[in-house]
Amino acid sequence: MLVNTRQDDITGRLFTPSPEPAPLDGRGPLIEILTLSRLRAGGDAPALARPFRSDRHCLLTLNSGAVRHSVDFTEHDLAPGQWLWARPGQVQQWGGLEQAEGTVIRFATEFLDPDTAIGVCVDDPHAPVVRVPSSEDHALLRAATTQLQWEHSADRLPLDTRLQVLRHLLAVLVLRIASLPAPQAGPDPSEVYLAFRDAVERDYANSRRLSDYAEALAYSPRTLSRATLAAAGIPAKEFIDRRVILEAKRMLACSPIPAARIGDRLGFSSATNFNKFFAQRTGMTPIAFRASAQTRGA
């Protein structure tokens, strides 16, 4: 737990000023708040444009301009007042950053208190990426962001007090963001679908067979397919395959791991089987996808 960390380590990870923003894909401070202007000034343009995978949450909101930010290979056009929340492990890629001003808040899951983390489902990989506040919510979020920025940059409180203040202020902000409606939100998913979705998230690298999930969850394959089709718009088997493809894309875009080894990590018996599976579902080989992802970020 964070409270058991040595005080000098907490100080270094939280409050020691850094002349440059932390690397996008590296371990940085437990919480970092910076403007888009500082982000641009602290990193070269090619580095910002490349896909990256972070172990930190990224909250992004704009004051002016527009940004196209990709999360897990889906592009989101962000307008002023809207909020984007990318979770740890998701692949991000900046686009059109030059004409926008706004705030970026990066934080580790461990920095939030446990009750807040549970309340906002902080590491939910299926949570909406973009949230759109009403005018009233926008004013409240802006006030919460301003206060968090001020306390993060100030140095007038004892360390333990300052730590708790920042935790509480971040909790207020993420609770408000999590309560915002998501664009095109559908009906609440069924318990059957949620159980299946969580099982796939745990075991997609171990099994791609729908029958295995049906047996583990004590539902018939037909029941899982019906629930998944109603909630996600695709059959259950395709849901499993898409999760495998997503992880393959993440590793191909953001790591130098050979494609054959990626296939092995995802449970494929041979590189040939992995290549065939990937090509059938994406229209390109793993090597071609990696080259394409790197070219887009060049």
Phi, psi and omega per residue, in radians:
M1 nan 2.621 -3.104
L2 -1.061 -0.640 -3.070
V3 -1.165 -0.281 3.141
N4 -1.658 -0.022 3.124
T5 -1.290 2.547 3.132
R6 -1.039 2.536 -3.011
Q7 -1.092 -0.682 -3.123
D8 -1.191 -0.526 3.092
D9 -1.218 -0.730 3.076
I10 -1.031 -0.788 -3.134
T11 -1.024 -0.809 -3.111
G12 -1.153 -0.616 -3.078
R13 -1.449 -0.343 -3.077
L14 -1.887 -0.814 -2.822
F15 -2.056 -0.143 -3.140
T16 -1.234 2.067 -3.121
P17 -1.074 2.480 3.090
S18 -2.117 2.338 3.140
P19 -1.200 -0.341 -3.138
E20 -2.206 2.579 3.029
P21 -1.058 2.661 3.095
A22 -1.111 2.635 3.086
P23 -0.948 2.484 -3.080
L24 -1.074 -0.633 -3.049
D25 -1.896 0.227 -3.116
G26 -1.961 2.990 3.107
R27 -1.344 2.118 3.129
G28 -2.065 -2.736 3.095
P29 -1.073 2.807 3.094
L30 -1.114 -0.527 3.020
I31 -2.538 2.346 3.138
E32 -2.386 2.291 -3.137
I33 -2.206 2.196 -3.124
L34 -2.617 2.786 3.082
T35 -1.506 2.814 3.072
L36 -1.109 -0.553 3.093
S37 -1.056 -0.776 3.134
R38 -1.202 -0.628 3.094
L39 -1.083 -0.758 3.109
R40 -1.124 -0.736 -3.084
A41 -1.218 -0.479 -3.044
G42 -1.593 -0.093 -3.110
G43 -2.482 2.593 3.112
D44 -1.296 2.671 -3.054
A45 -1.011 -0.768 3.116
P46 -1.052 -0.650 3.138
A47 -1.130 -0.683 3.134
L48 -1.217 -0.501 -3.069
A49 -1.470 -0.316 -3.101
R50 -1.320 2.616 3.042
P51 -1.161 2.486 3.124
F52 -2.513 2.768 -3.122
R53 -2.221 2.044 -3.017
S54 -1.892 2.692 3.026
D55 -1.652 0.212 -3.136
R56 -2.013 2.658 2.927
H57 -1.257 2.576 3.065
C58 -2.231 2.023 3.011
L59 -1.813 2.263 -3.096
L60 -2.315 2.276 3.025
T61 -2.450 2.618 -3.073
L62 -1.906 2.548 2.949
N63 -1.663 -0.582 -3.128
S64 -2.727 2.840 3.124
G65 1.374 -2.779 -3.126
A66 -2.613 2.630 3.128
V67 -2.347 2.420 2.970
R68 -1.834 1.907 -3.075
H69 -2.062 2.169 -3.121
S70 -1.621 2.320 3.065
V71 -2.233 2.073 -3.085
D72 0.897 0.787 2.992
F73 1.207 0.292 2.982
T74 -1.999 2.208 -3.094
E75 -1.491 2.415 3.119
H76 -2.179 2.148 3.079
D77 -1.570 1.927 -3.053
L78 -1.691 2.291 3.119
A79 -1.905 2.821 3.128
P80 -0.944 2.393 3.125
G81 1.623 -0.438 3.105
Q82 -1.365 2.808 3.141
W83 -2.152 2.398 3.032
L84 -2.019 2.331 -3.139
W85 -2.228 1.847 3.045
A86 -1.708 2.368 -3.043
R87 -1.702 2.812 3.086
P88 -0.980 2.409 3.115
G89 1.612 -0.334 3.107
Q90 -1.370 2.593 3.135
V91 -1.538 2.243 -3.140
Q92 -2.071 2.733 3.084
Q93 -2.700 2.196 -3.131
W94 -1.419 2.586 3.023
G95 -2.622 2.446 3.102
G96 1.101 0.664 -3.056
L97 -1.361 -0.320 -2.958
E98 -1.164 -0.526 -3.014
Q99 -1.823 0.338 -3.068
A100 -2.160 2.637 3.003
E101 -2.247 2.445 -3.115
G102 3.130 -2.825 -3.046
T103 -2.232 2.409 3.060
V104 -2.066 2.228 3.078
I105 -2.086 2.056 3.115
R106 -1.996 2.286 -3.107
F107 -2.602 2.692 3.091
A108 -1.502 2.554 3.098
T109 -0.942 -0.688 -3.069
E110 -1.139 -0.283 -3.133
F111 -1.296 -0.496 3.105
L112 -1.299 2.594 3.038
D113 -1.233 2.636 -3.028
P114 -0.994 -0.695 -3.109
D115 -1.098 -0.735 3.114
T116 -1.162 -0.741 -3.137
A117 -1.016 -0.726 3.106
I118 -1.211 -0.749 -3.076
G119 -1.084 -0.587 -3.122
V120 -1.765 0.100 -3.089
C121 0.859 1.030 -2.836
V122 -1.043 -0.596 -3.109
D123 -1.861 0.423 3.128
D124 -1.192 1.935 -3.112
P125 -1.242 -0.169 -3.117
H126 -1.811 0.079 -3.127
A127 -1.166 2.610 3.107
P128 -1.012 2.480 -3.129
V129 -1.432 -0.718 -3.076
V130 -1.944 2.394 3.074
R131 -2.169 2.492 -3.071
V132 -2.100 1.874 -3.108
P133 -1.422 2.699 2.950
S134 -1.282 3.034 -3.140
S135 -1.075 -0.666 3.120
E136 -1.186 -0.790 3.106
D137 -1.097 -0.641 3.140
H138 -1.063 -0.747 3.132
A139 -1.117 -0.715 3.139
L140 -1.174 -0.725 3.131
L141 -1.163 -0.666 3.123
R142 -1.144 -0.704 3.110
A143 -1.137 -0.738 3.131
A144 -1.127 -0.680 3.127
T145 -1.165 -0.761 3.139
T146 -1.071 -0.754 -3.136
Q147 -1.166 -0.699 3.109
L148 -1.104 -0.745 3.107
Q149 -1.064 -0.756 -3.088
W150 -1.138 -0.812 -3.125
E151 -1.162 -0.574 3.125
H152 -1.176 -0.620 -3.107
S153 -1.545 -0.351 -3.109
A154 -1.383 2.865 -3.118
D155 -2.536 1.002 -3.041
R156 -2.058 -0.083 -3.096
L157 -1.957 2.694 2.997
P158 -1.007 2.667 -3.021
L159 -0.966 -0.877 -3.094
D160 -1.067 -0.695 3.125
T161 -1.164 -0.754 -3.126
R162 -1.102 -0.695 3.096
L163 -1.030 -0.820 -3.121
Q164 -1.183 -0.656 3.112
V165 -1.078 -0.814 -3.140
L166 -1.110 -0.710 3.104
R167 -1.064 -0.796 -3.116
H168 -1.155 -0.726 -3.131
L169 -1.159 -0.702 3.086
L170 -1.137 -0.670 3.112
A171 -1.056 -0.769 3.110
V172 -1.025 -0.782 -3.091
L173 -1.137 -0.859 -3.071
V174 -1.223 -0.553 3.072
L175 -1.124 -0.713 3.115
R176 -1.175 -0.734 3.137
I177 -1.132 -0.755 -3.120
A178 -1.121 -0.420 -3.123
S179 -1.494 -0.139 -3.127
L180 -1.272 2.584 3.093
P181 -1.207 2.565 3.067
A182 -1.649 2.512 3.078
P183 -1.025 2.355 3.079
Q184 1.007 0.691 3.104
A185 -1.220 2.367 -3.128
G186 -1.703 -2.971 3.117
P187 -1.172 2.781 3.105
D188 -1.069 2.322 -3.123
P189 -1.251 2.757 -3.122
S190 -1.341 2.832 3.096
E191 -1.110 -0.595 3.127
V192 -1.087 -0.827 3.142
Y193 -1.112 -0.761 -3.126
L194 -1.078 -0.712 3.113
A195 -1.130 -0.734 3.116
F196 -1.143 -0.790 -3.134
R197 -1.023 -0.769 3.140
D198 -1.184 -0.636 3.116
A199 -1.147 -0.716 3.101
V200 -1.109 -0.719 3.139
E201 -1.063 -0.609 -3.140
R202 -1.353 -0.660 -2.854
D203 -2.126 0.203 -3.062
Y204 -1.055 -0.483 3.137
A205 -1.419 -0.197 -3.128
N206 -1.743 -0.544 -3.129
S207 -2.658 2.424 3.024
R208 -1.955 0.168 -3.099
R209 -1.593 2.182 3.121
L210 -1.071 -0.611 -3.116
S211 -1.075 -0.566 3.112
D212 -1.143 -0.736 3.137
Y213 -1.221 -0.675 3.121
A214 -1.082 -0.752 3.130
E215 -1.143 -0.761 -3.107
A216 -1.141 -0.588 -3.078
L217 -1.686 -0.067 -3.141
A218 1.097 0.672 3.003
Y219 -2.172 2.777 3.045
S220 -1.378 2.678 3.057
P221 -0.963 -0.618 -3.134
R222 -1.155 -0.689 3.118
T223 -1.128 -0.742 3.122
L224 -1.125 -0.710 3.138
S225 -1.154 -0.709 3.135
R226 -1.114 -0.776 -3.122
A227 -1.167 -0.681 -3.124
T228 -1.234 -0.676 3.099
L229 -1.107 -0.686 -3.142
A230 -1.202 -0.646 -3.051
A231 -1.570 -0.694 -3.034
A232 -1.950 -0.177 3.097
G233 1.401 0.173 3.131
I234 -2.404 2.730 3.084
P235 -1.141 2.801 -3.075
A236 -1.103 -0.699 -3.140
K237 -1.112 -0.689 3.101
E238 -1.170 -0.600 3.089
F239 -1.041 -0.774 3.111
I240 -1.088 -0.836 -3.094
D241 -1.091 -0.675 3.136
R242 -1.136 -0.621 3.115
R243 -1.170 -0.674 3.088
V244 -1.124 -0.776 3.127
I245 -1.088 -0.717 3.126
L246 -1.032 -0.810 -3.130
E247 -1.142 -0.658 3.089
A248 -1.083 -0.775 3.114
K249 -1.080 -0.738 3.133
R250 -1.005 -0.844 -3.102
M251 -1.228 -0.652 3.116
L252 -1.139 -0.698 -3.072
A253 -1.334 -0.516 -2.930
C254 -2.137 0.183 3.117
S255 -2.518 2.762 3.081
P256 -1.565 0.166 -3.097
I257 -1.058 2.276 3.120
P258 -1.012 2.571 -3.095
A259 -1.014 -0.662 -3.133
A260 -1.101 -0.669 3.135
R261 -1.245 -0.611 3.069
I262 -1.069 -0.772 3.093
G263 -1.032 -0.704 3.121
D264 -1.121 -0.720 3.121
R265 -1.133 -0.469 -3.121
L266 -1.644 0.183 2.992
G267 1.587 0.233 -3.136
F268 -1.503 2.478 -3.066
S269 -1.310 -0.350 3.141
S270 -2.709 2.797 3.081
A271 -1.104 -0.597 3.135
T272 -1.093 -0.783 3.132
N273 -1.122 -0.699 3.109
F274 -1.128 -0.809 -3.132
N275 -1.044 -0.735 -3.138
K276 -1.149 -0.796 3.120
F277 -1.028 -0.828 -3.103
F278 -1.140 -0.791 -3.094
A279 -1.150 -0.681 3.141
Q280 -1.103 -0.522 -3.034
R281 -1.778 -0.219 -3.137
T282 -2.128 -0.293 -3.110
G283 1.464 0.108 3.091
M284 -2.613 2.779 3.115
T285 -1.309 2.827 3.070
P286 -0.980 -0.717 -3.138
I287 -1.134 -0.719 3.124
A288 -1.148 -0.682 3.099
F289 -1.107 -0.762 3.122
R290 -1.045 -0.775 3.126
A291 -1.104 -0.710 3.136
S292 -1.131 -0.737 3.136
A293 -1.117 -0.695 -3.138
Q294 -1.241 -0.602 3.138
T295 -1.184 -0.710 3.137
R296 -1.107 -0.506 -3.127
G297 -1.624 0.000 -3.091
A298 -1.351 nan nan
